[in-house]
Amino acid sequence: MGCSDENSHARGHFLSGCVQSGAPKVICQCVFQKLEAKYSPAELRSGKSDKLLQDVVIAANVCRKES
């Protein structure tokens, strides 16, 4: 599996969970773009890092302000 395939899988997984939690899709997409610049696909899929969870909250706040 290539890197773009890993990114697509991580993106789909993240967006699915984000939208199911009640966030607007446009915010979820924005958050993922910000996280994708900082984390590997494997780190995004695992979602087990405290730092990642903090960055999700920060990115969501930034994305809300930008939208």
SULFEN-V216851 format. One record per residue. N is the residue number from 1. D_FIRST is the distance of its C-alpha to the first C-alpha in Angstrom with 1 decimal. Layout:
BEGIN
{{N & D_FIRST} {N & D_FIRST}}
END
This chain:
BEGIN
{{1 & 0.0} {2 & 3.8} {3 & 6.8} {4 & 8.3} {5 & 6.1} {6 & 6.9} {7 & 10.3} {8 & 10.9} {9 & 10.4} {10 & 12.6} {11 & 15.0} {12 & 15.5} {13 & 16.2} {14 & 18.5} {15 & 20.3} {16 & 21.0} {17 & 22.6} {18 & 24.4} {19 & 25.9} {20 & 26.9} {21 & 28.7} {22 & 30.9} {23 & 29.7} {24 & 29.8} {25 & 26.5} {26 & 27.4} {27 & 27.9} {28 & 24.6} {29 & 22.8} {30 & 25.0} {31 & 24.3} {32 & 20.5} {33 & 20.9} {34 & 23.1} {35 & 21.0} {36 & 17.8} {37 & 19.9} {38 & 20.7} {39 & 18.0} {40 & 14.3} {41 & 12.0} {42 & 12.5} {43 & 16.2} {44 & 16.4} {45 & 15.0} {46 & 17.4} {47 & 20.3} {48 & 22.5} {49 & 23.8} {50 & 27.4} {51 & 26.8} {52 & 23.9} {53 & 26.3} {54 & 29.0} {55 & 26.9} {56 & 26.1} {57 & 29.9} {58 & 30.7} {59 & 28.1} {60 & 29.5} {61 & 33.0} {62 & 32.2} {63 & 30.5} {64 & 33.5} {65 & 35.8} {66 & 33.9} {67 & 33.9}}
END
